[in-house]
Amino acid sequence: MSRSIISTKRRQILKTLGAGGALSATGLLSIPAYAKNKPLRIGILAPRTGVAATIGECGIRAVEWGVARLNAQGGIGGRKVELVIQEETSPKETIDRYRKLILQDQVDTIHGVMSSGVSLALAPLAEQSKTVTMLWDGTTQDGVKEMVPYPKYLFKAAGNEVDAVMASLQAVKLYGGQIKNIAGVNVDYTYGRTTWTTFLAILKKFGIEPNIVSEQWVKIGTMDLTSNIAVLKAAKPDLIFSSMFFADLPIFMQQAHNAGLTENAKFVLPVGGVQQTALKKQFTPEGLILGHSTFYFDDKEGSQLQKEFVKWYVDKYKEHPHFEAERAYFCLAMYKAGVEKALSAKPNAWPSSSEVAQAIPGNKVESLGGIGYMRPDHIPNQTFYQGLSTHKNDYDFVTLGSVNKMSAEIIQKPAELEYWDWLDKADFKVEVGRPKGSFVQKKG
């Protein structure tokens, strides 16, 4: 079959998929595999502009570093690796670029995606195209339920609420007996709403019934938060929970500081660590709960791999990497493990996408944040990092005074349970914090 006929066939298939049709029996798997001496092409979909640009860029840089290391060691299964990078924007535009990566760029696999909305829209196409697709992010609980319940080719990120579960448990442990008046300032989309609901559910689970003095929903990309700050100042909360983590978070913290809120309230930022270098000491207090998801750059107990990556990143970019780097590297490592496991079972032929997908779950790989693996339901178990912010460091931004680590095996719902039922029944071994005098935060 000529290459032009193959290309025409792929276009017909993807056109059908875009209209919601099903694959024929011949499908994409009928297309001959690339010869082993051809480069293995990995498509990347990640934001490089807008409020999420710094997050997407960090993930791309980590993949570029990982691919350079792999190629120096012979690539994946003896094939050198090439990256083909496309922008993640709206669901419609990203789906168009996903098709382009398959049809025109003829990639072997596609990694990336941060938005829950994009991942929900993209999931059916990933399954129908039989393309191994590994999400860096974008897996809220609605996504877990709706994004192809039993995927074959789609591999999801850890549930985004895992960070919120851990941060909520930390708040219960540290401040449980002191929590009286609380406020929520969260992004107005699925992630923001489920994390806030998670926080409230865990407080209730431990018998904590605070007074909600303010509940605010902020549009993604909002950079003027003065009205939100004014409401918070009038409400006088003891504790503020916020799931913001785009470029809006540092602005929120700076305006909160200017209004005096950081002097009189505790803060819980489940994934705030993604903006770590922008959380400057002059406006970010010590003692706030700061989540770093699956990677913390300054972990003194980190692996040699972590230390090598951080040094490379700082030397090259003059800034410090955050957890999206680990998400991206983990997907690369998982894909490599799947390909090579499939090859070992069928050494005389390059494995199909189906064979690679079946070989990925269960492999333990070393990633930047430690050892992780993909569960049979295509959701990973990894280590999560959080702690209390401190100014005692050599940087101009806050870091963690001590690093708390928890496995997703404890704070992520099992495959067979619905999230809210699991959260209600889960037996978390956490002792509620007792009152220790004033709830006032020490100034930095």
DAFEN-V913101 format. One record per run of one state. SS is the DSSP state (~ for helix, > for strand, _ for the rest). FROM is the first residue (numbers start at 1). LEN is the number of residues. If there is no record, write none. Layout:
# DAFEN-V913101
SS,FROM,LEN + SS,FROM,LEN
This chain:
# DAFEN-V913101
_,1,2 + ~,3,16 + _,19,9 + ~,28,3 + _,31,9 + >,40,7 + _,47,6 + ~,53,20 + _,73,3 + >,76,1 + _,77,2 + >,79,1 + _,80,1 + >,81,7 + _,88,3 + ~,91,13 + _,104,5 + >,109,4 + _,113,3 + ~,116,14 + _,130,2 + >,132,4 + _,136,5 + ~,141,6 + _,147,7 + >,154,3 + _,157,4 + ~,161,18 + _,179,2 + >,181,7 + _,188,2 + ~,190,16 + _,206,5 + >,211,8 + _,219,7 + ~,226,10 + _,236,3 + >,239,3 + _,242,6 + ~,248,11 + _,259,2 + ~,261,4 + _,265,1 + >,266,4 + _,270,2 + ~,272,7 + _,279,1 + >,280,1 + _,281,8 + >,289,3 + _,292,12 + ~,304,14 + _,318,5 + ~,323,23 + _,346,7 + ~,353,8 + _,361,3 + >,364,4 + _,368,2 + >,370,5 + _,375,4 + >,379,3 + _,382,1 + >,383,8 + _,391,6 + >,397,1 + _,398,1 + >,399,2 + _,401,3 + >,404,4 + ~,408,4 + _,412,7 + ~,419,7 + _,426,19
